Amino acid sequence: EIVNRSKHLSYLAYNVPLSLPKCLTCRLRCPGFENCNEEEILWMWDHYRKLQSEGVDKKLFTPYTERCIEQYLATELEEPFHLQHALGANQAPLTARALFFNRRLKIKSIEVFARLSLWRIGSALGIQKSYLRFHKHQVGGAEARQAILKQLVSREIAFIYEQDVRLMIDNSNAFDAFICGLTAILKFTNQCEKRPKDFPKAEGWIEIPKESIVW
């Protein structure tokens, strides 16, 4: 209700999957993914064979738990980013909840991977890489979040009340929600990556901040 009543929102950002794996939504007679000609499955096969040809020892994909985007993030960016499978054991309940809520909202939604967004935002600002990698760790995570927030405030990228700074230092989920909000702003200002031309058109995509950002 609160979200639907907000007149000036452009995007609602989720830090969970907003689409299901192809095999969960397909209504065609299934020949098995070994013989499937659907665009998403063909992309997964091409991606798998490409890695095999490069000598990368990669497990065969499971198109009923994972999407193309999980494979893309793991191999096609400046370093590997391992997004949990949309219907993996840990992520599946969150995916179901997000899809349940999202269908009831009247606002455009975007999917965000907070760890990747933080990496791109922090790298563009020259923030220490160890802070970006370990911001959710039990040991040192709070210190990393504090240092990152200090940089964002001192560079006047964000105005944050002291009590909210403390909340995000103490709670990594609140911090990730803030990063999702920043990603939505970058999406609004056209500073997120476009999906690759060969990426399946109907497949879910994650908003990835560009490597160079203008604030």
N, C-alpha and C positions, 0 to 999 in steps of 0.2 A: 504494500500500500504506500509506504513512504517513498519507495523508488518510483512507482508509477505516478505519484503526485508531483514529482520533481520535474518542473517544466524545462529546465535549462541543461539537463544532462544530455551529453552526446553519446557516451559509451558507459557500459558497466563492465568492469574488468574482473575476470575470474582467474584464480590461480589453480584451476582444475580443468580437466578435459570438458569440452562442450560438444564433442562429437563422438560417435561410437565407431569401433572398427568396422570395416566394410562387410565382413562376413556376418555381422550381427544385424545388419539392416538390409542385406540382399534378399530379394524375393524370387530369384531365378532358380531353376532346377540346378542343383549343385553337382558339377562334375568332379569336385575335389579341387583344392587350390593348386594342385600340380598341373591341372588342365584348364584352369580358369582364364578367361579372356577379358575380365573386367579391368578397367584402367588402373585401379589402385593395386590390384594383385600383380598385374604385369609390371608396374613400377617397382614393387617390392622384389620381384624376381630379378629385374634388371639391376637393382641396387645390390642385392645379395651376390649376384654373379660378378659384378664389377669389383666388389671387395675380395671375392675369392680369387679373381685374376690378379689382384694386387698383393696376394699372399696374406691377406688379413683372415685370421681364423675366427669366423663369426658363426654363431649358432643359426640354424634355419629359423626364419620368422614364423610367428603364429598369428595369422590374420584375424583370428577371433578374439585376441586380447590386445593386439597392438595396431597402431595406425602408421601411415607413412611418415608422419611428422616425427614420431619417436626415433625412427631409423635415420631420418635426415639430420636431426640435431646431434645424433651420436657420432656422425662421420663427416658432415659437410661444412662445419664452421671452423673458426680459428683453433678451437680445441674441443674435445668431446664433451657433450652435455647430455647426461643420461636422464631423460624424462621417464618416469615410471609408466608402464603400459596402462592405457586408459581403463582396461578391465583386468589389470593385475590384482593380486590379492589385497594390497593396501589401498589402491586407488579406486577400485570399483565402487565402493559405497559412496565416495565423494563425487565420482562421476554421475552416479544415479541421482544424488541429491541436487547437484548443479543443474542437470537436465530437467528435473522435476520443477525446480524453482524458475528456471529460465523460460520455460514455455508459458508461464503465467505473467511474465513481464512484458511491457510494451516499449521497451527501449533496446537499442542495438547493444549486443554484447560482444566482447572480444575475449579470446583465451590468451592467457599470459603464463609464461614460465618464469617465476620471480627470480630464480637463481640466474638464468640467462640474462634477463633484463638488468639485474644488478651488475652483472659482469660487464655488459656493454656500457651502461651509464657510468659505472665506476672507472672503467678503463678510459673512457672519454675525458674524465676529470683527473686522470692520473693518480687515482687512489691505489694504495698499496695492494698488490695482488693477493696477498695472504688474507687480508680483510675480506676481499670479495669471495674467496674460496671457502672460508671457514666461518662465515657470519652466523651460521646456525649451530655451530658446535657447542657442546655443553661447556667445554673449557675454552675460554677466549672469545666465545661468540658475542657476549655482551660488550666486551671491549671493542670488538670489530664494528658492531652496530653503532656504538657511540662515536667512533672515529668517522664512520661514513656519514652519519647525520651531521656531525660537526662540520664536515666539508660542504655538505649541501646547504647548510644554513649560512656559513661564512661566505660562500660564493653567491649568496642571495638567490639560489635556485628555488628554495622553499622557505616559507615562514612557518615555523612550528612552535606551538606553545610548549612551555617547559614540561608541563604534565604529560603532554603527548610524546615528547622526546623520551621521558622516563619510561612511559609505557612501552615504547618500541625498543628501548634498550633491554627492558625486562622480559619482553614477550616477542619472540621471533616471528610468530604468526602475524602480530600487529605490524611489525616491520615489513613483512612480505606484502601485506595489504597496501601499505604505503607505496611500495615499489610498483605494485599493480596500478595504483592511481597515477604515478608518474608515467608509466608506460601508456596509459590511456591518453594522457596529455600529449605525449610524443606521437601517438597515432593521430590525434586531432590536428597536430601541426605537420603531418606528412613526414615524420621522421622515423618511421618504421620500415623495415625491409619489405619489398614486394615478393610475393611467392615466385619461385623459379618458373620459367616457361614450361619446363617439362614435368612440373609437379602436378599430380592429378587435380583437375579443376573442381571436382566435387568433394575433395578430401578436406578435412579440417586443417586449419592453419593457425599458427601461433604468432602473435605480434612480437616481432624482434626489433628492438631499437637499432638504428643504424650505428655503425662504428664511430662515425663523426656526428656529433650532436651540437646544434646551435640553441642555446637557451635564451 
